């Protein structure tokens, strides 16, 4: 399990290396990568935040042959989330096939540090 922490309402990149079940880097050319953030790791319906490489600006392949992809979290993605521990998982999609590449892991939304004037 991995942990991803982001201050509420901020920008952060989630860098992912896709490997197969033997731990070997997987060529993800032609696949779509999806990240879903949820309150409960077993919930397949409620997605508080959903990112996919199929949507411009959500993520991009750094090097698909080497299984490298970056997913981008923007301020609007976490602005309305209460600071807490949520869960995320990552899937690779190829046609009708879906492969889980990151098991449900902690997605921590941290509180923001306020300016001295309270803004």
C-alpha positions in Angstrom: 0.0 0.0 0.0 1.1 3.5 -0.7 0.1 6.9 0.7 -0.6 10.1 -1.3 -0.9 13.3 0.7 -2.1 16.6 -0.7 -3.0 19.8 1.1 -6.6 20.7 0.5 -7.1 23.0 -2.5 -3.6 22.6 -3.8 -1.9 21.3 -6.9 0.1 18.1 -6.8 1.3 15.4 -9.3 0.9 11.7 -8.6 3.7 9.9 -10.5 2.9 6.2 -11.2 5.1 3.4 -12.5 3.0 0.6 -13.9 4.4 -2.9 -13.2 2.9 -6.4 -13.8 2.4 -9.0 -11.1 6.0 -10.1 -11.3 7.2 -6.5 -10.6 8.4 -5.9 -14.2 7.7 -2.5 -15.8 4.6 -2.8 -18.1 4.3 -1.1 -21.5 1.1 0.8 -21.2 1.0 2.1 -24.8 -2.7 2.3 -26.0 -4.1 2.0 -22.4 -6.0 4.5 -20.4 -5.0 5.0 -16.8 -7.7 5.9 -14.2 -7.4 7.1 -10.6 -10.5 7.2 -8.3 -10.6 8.8 -4.8 -13.3 7.5 -2.5 -14.4 7.6 1.2 -14.5 3.8 1.4 -12.0 1.6 -0.4 -14.7 -1.0 -1.2 -17.2 1.5 -2.7 -17.3 1.0 -6.5 -19.9 3.7 -7.0 -18.9 6.9 -5.1 -16.0 8.6 -6.7 -15.2 11.9 -5.0 -12.4 12.6 -7.5 -11.9 10.8 -10.8 -8.9 11.3 -13.1 -8.2 9.6 -16.4 -5.5 10.0 -19.1 -8.5 10.1 -21.6 -9.3 13.6 -20.3 -6.8 16.3 -21.4 -5.2 17.9 -18.3 -6.0 15.0 -16.0 -2.9 13.1 -16.7 -0.3 12.2 -19.3 2.1 9.4 -20.2 5.6 10.4 -19.4 6.9 7.3 -21.1 4.3 4.7 -21.9 6.8 2.0 -23.0 8.4 2.3 -19.5 5.0 2.4 -17.7 5.4 6.0 -16.6 2.4 8.2 -16.1 1.7 11.4 -14.2 -1.8 12.3 -12.9 -2.5 15.9 -12.0 -4.6 17.0 -9.0 -5.7 20.6 -9.2 -7.1 22.9 -6.4 -10.7 22.3 -7.5 -10.2 18.5 -7.0 -9.8 18.7 -3.2 -11.1 22.2 -2.4 -14.5 20.8 -1.2 -13.1 17.8 0.7 -12.8 17.9 4.4 -9.2 17.2 5.6 -9.3 13.5 6.3 -8.0 10.1 5.1 -9.7 8.9 1.9 -8.8 6.0 -0.4 -7.6 5.8 -4.0 -7.0 3.1 -6.5 -5.5 3.1 -10.0 -6.6 1.1 -13.0 -5.2 0.5 -16.5 -8.0 0.0 -19.1 -7.4 -1.6 -22.4 -10.6 -2.0 -24.5 -13.0 -3.9 -22.3 -10.3 -5.2 -19.9 -9.5 -3.4 -16.6 -6.3 -4.2 -14.6 -5.9 -2.8 -11.0 -2.3 -1.5 -10.8 -2.5 0.2 -7.3 -4.6 -1.5 -4.7 -6.8 0.7 -2.5 -4.3 3.0 -0.7 -4.5 6.1 1.5 -5.3 9.5 0.0 -4.8 12.0 2.7 -6.2 15.5 2.3 -4.4 17.7 4.8 -5.6 21.0 6.1 -4.1 24.2 4.7 -1.8 26.5 6.6 -3.4 29.9 6.7 -1.7 33.2 6.1 -1.0 35.4 9.1 -4.1 37.5 8.2 -6.3 34.4 8.2 -6.9 34.3 4.5 
